[in-house]
Amino acid sequence: MKILFVFHISSMMGGANISGLNLVRGLRSYGHDVTVLCPGPGHLHDTLMTEGFEVIVERFFMAWPHLDNNLSSYMKFFPKALRNSIHNRKALKEVLPRLRAINPDIVHSNTGVMDFGLKIAKALGKPHITHFREFGYRDTGSMMWHSSAFRKYPRQWNIAITRETADFHRLPASRTDIIYNPVYSLHERRELSAAPGEYILYVGGLYPSKGLEDLIEAYAALPPDLRTSHSLKIAGTTFDHVYEASLRQKCESLRIAGSVEWLGHRDDVSLLMSGAMVTVIPSHNEAFGRTMAEAMFNNCLVIARDAHGLHEQFEIGIQRTGHEIGLRFTDVPSLTLRLTEALTNPRGHYRQMVDDARATVEQEYSTEGNIASVDRLYKTIASSEK
């Protein structure tokens, strides 16, 4: 089939584009003719071009501007929304002639924070898939007021990365598949050999929804000797440099700055995970929690907030193995307690938990299984169009 795959940004920040890139690679291996639409140049765009994909660049904006919890952001929101709407109408008009020539069978939007793919599908009279990888404002800072447009389009289909994501967006069961994000490939299994390190690891964006402030407070509450012997490594970047500065200042005020390492973007996350004492996922609103599954695949003990997509992963683990696959917490005191347990018990104490976690990821989150599920949905859509 001819697939037009639409990405919302052209960088490789965040799990959505990592998962989307793996998906288009897999779809091509299944024989689908994939054309990719990107809103600009960037790492993702360059990677796709290097790998021989046909890539169309047309600048467009997400359905609604990003909204931060401050007065300036609120004041600029609606002027930016008007700008987005006007610009996107022009962008759609400009790109349609080329897309009509391609004549895709399906338009697949990689995330739900944009409606540009839906507008393309409507203009071309084609089926549209929205890949719901987020809740919206509570995890990405992006409003989802356009969600009703997805539900109203008669040729709309949906993929949700967790059951809770589907329920949150009130997606119809008859046109929605729950397909978990892929974390590893069956052809790339490997045992990483990083030397064990005496550190706590955080991997992810530096944004309020990620809960990093809670981790910093919990780390500061550890006994001084544990902080001395176990540093906190933070691997991640952000566009919100004011917030990053506030995090660094928080470490200074709590007198733990000397024990916190800011690693920035890293390409060796798997090795960092395999060597860590524990990887912590403190997100308040995680639709899936790719970092949690990645750490488990890399044989790292996980401490994660017992909420939303992270909770769903915990429950899947219990269903598959009959045991807990990580340590759960609900607030800062309980996170401090879990950290203390993880740092004071010998590494072998959690061997069964780590093994069960790895087995759960291997059973549930393979790239091949993800691609096969999407391919089956494509076939269902094709049959419905006849």
Sequence and secondary structure as in RCSB ss.txt:
>XXXX:A:sequence
MKILFVFHISSMMGGANISGLNLVRGLRSYGHDVTVLCPGPGHLHDTLMTEGFEVIVERFFMAWPHLDNNLSSYM
KFFPKALRNSIHNRKALKEVLPRLRAINPDIVHSNTGVMDFGLKIAKALGKPHITHFREFGYRDTGSMMWHSSAF
RKYPRQWNIAITRETADFHRLPASRTDIIYNPVYSLHERRELSAAPGEYILYVGGLYPSKGLEDLIEAYAALPPD
LRTSHSLKIAGTTFDHVYEASLRQKCESLRIAGSVEWLGHRDDVSLLMSGAMVTVIPSHNEAFGRTMAEAMFNNC
LVIARDAHGLHEQFEIGIQRTGHEIGLRFTDVPSLTLRLTEALTNPRGHYRQMVDDARATVEQEYSTEGNIASVD
RLYKTIASSEK
>XXXX:A:secstr
 EEEEE S SS  SHHHHHHHHHHHHHHHTT EEEEEESS SHHHHHHHHTT EEEE     SS B  SSHHHHH
HHHHHHHHHHHHHHHHHHHHHHHHHHH  SEEEES SS  HHHHHHHHHT  EEEEE   SHHHHSB  TTHHHH
HH TTEEEEESSHHHHHHTT  GGGEEE     B GGG         SEEEEES  SGGGTHHHHHHHHHTS HH
HHHHSEEEEE   S HHHHHHHHHHHHHTT GGGEEE  S S HHHHHHH SEEEE  SS SS HHHHHHHHTT 
 EEEESSHHHHHHHHHHHHHHSS  SEEESSHHHHHHHHHHHHHS GGGGHHHHHHHHHHHHHH BHHHHHHHHH
HHHHHHHHHH 
